């Protein structure tokens, strides 16, 4: 049974009504529980939980330190192409937007990667629009092969692929997959994805499972905050994570919190998510998923990011560019969205230290899996 089969057994409106009907007494019962169930997460996401936000945040802080220590993993995105065949209403890469397009050559990708490496990162996320005819699986396999000496961990946030294609990427050094469903509300999904392969709700929804079958060490999920009611989205996002954890227990599951930002096309969210809403979402998820990674990007402001460091976040990007070539040739092409935190990686790392946490630039090495000379050679290269 895939998660598609699971979610088909739910009604969006019924789940939403359940969440909004919860009482403060039910919230208190959930806060007293040692292990949270689905109904407990509904309680913690409800409007009735808002008076308890400080208590939820404190518990999230303690639980995160217990599970992860006082560390924040650092990573950077590397955009290789903004060419896209999809027509997503909210995205700057929308095929209908008249914007400057660019697909990096392999040499240009390596130039960008060396610039990112020079900033201190050993964990990189490759990102592209959905244009498999320009950036096929063979392109990403060659990119990964070239970047392995520079990075201990390489993840991809690209178009959904088949299991065998993901195995090709893994064979070439990719260990992480990130894919956002954007919204779990199926009727809305069809309205905001107006053209292209991404219109196929089920194909995208089952992508993390294909990644799990292929053997990715990390699988990242997320819902685009602002498209639909965030409380209901969060419940389905958590159920999705639980499904993956049960089926692919060897993979580490993480959750990102991409809040809609200004982008080409001028899309305006119908369900704006406030900072307080986002804190409730993040901390409730931490209590429900104690061992999940929680990832915060430069979409958020410096002030907000700084204050979330101690509340449950385990990974942060820094110094990000969301345009292809942005680290070495700024403004050569359209960015996917405007970032908010424009501080350098070193500035962000210093703030993390000032909060009593350690910025971690490298938390994984191929030598952990490869017990031969190749693994040792890779470890030596990645540490430089």
ZISULLIN-V339373 format. One record per run of one state. SS is the DSSP state (hx for helix, st for strand, lp for the rest). FROM is the first residue (numbers start at 1). LEN is the number of residues. Records with the same first field share a line. If there is no record, write none. Layout:
BEGIN
SS: FROM-LEN / FROM-LEN
END
This chain:
BEGIN
lp: 1-2 / 8-4 / 21-3 / 32-6 / 46-1 / 69-2 / 82-6 / 89-14 / 104-2 / 119-4 / 129-8 / 148-5 / 158-5 / 172-4 / 179-3 / 183-3 / 194-3 / 200-1 / 206-1 / 215-3 / 224-1 / 226-4 / 248-4 / 257-2 / 260-15 / 289-4 / 297-5 / 309-6 / 318-27 / 355-3 / 361-5 / 369-4 / 383-2
hx: 3-5 / 12-9 / 24-8 / 38-8 / 47-22 / 106-13 / 137-11 / 163-9 / 186-7 / 197-3 / 201-5 / 207-8 / 230-18 / 275-14 / 302-7 / 345-10 / 366-3 / 373-10
st: 71-11 / 88-1 / 103-1 / 123-6 / 153-5 / 176-3 / 182-1 / 193-1 / 218-6 / 225-1 / 252-5 / 259-1 / 293-4 / 315-3 / 358-3
END
